[in-house]
Amino acid sequence: MVIDNTARGSGRTWREIGAFAVAPTRGLNRLLTGEAFAVHQNPPDRAPDYAGMRLDMGLRTLGEERLWRASSSKPFLRFSASYGDPFREPMERPFDHFNFVFQMNFDSEEHRFGQITGVGYLHGAW
């Protein structure tokens, strides 16, 4: 979704740099084959049926404590992203759908990262 084959100029350059950061191997292949500089139509499946992001903030507790009775509550920030429709039939290519979740906990050195999860479909059959 970052790459736009119809773009030109500095907008195109920044998109190629961003795409390289997301997928370095693909970015290198695009540079070596000249695809990074070729202006042509985008593939029809460039944009997924669904793509979304979510940012949550809140309080958490450690152990068995309940939030409303906790002696100390800790703030957290969670980012999640979802790409592609998980119910689309058939799944044609790897990563037609994936989810990513990253949670950062504050005021807790030993539990700084609460969650880092990436899940994607590699193959599907119906």
ABEGO torsion letter per residue (X at the ends): XABBAABBEAAAAAAAAAAAAABAAAAAAAAAAGAAABBBBBBAAABBABBBBBBBBBBBBBEABBAAABABBBBBBBBBBBBEBAABOBBABBGABBBBBBBBBBGBAAAABABBBBBBBABBBX
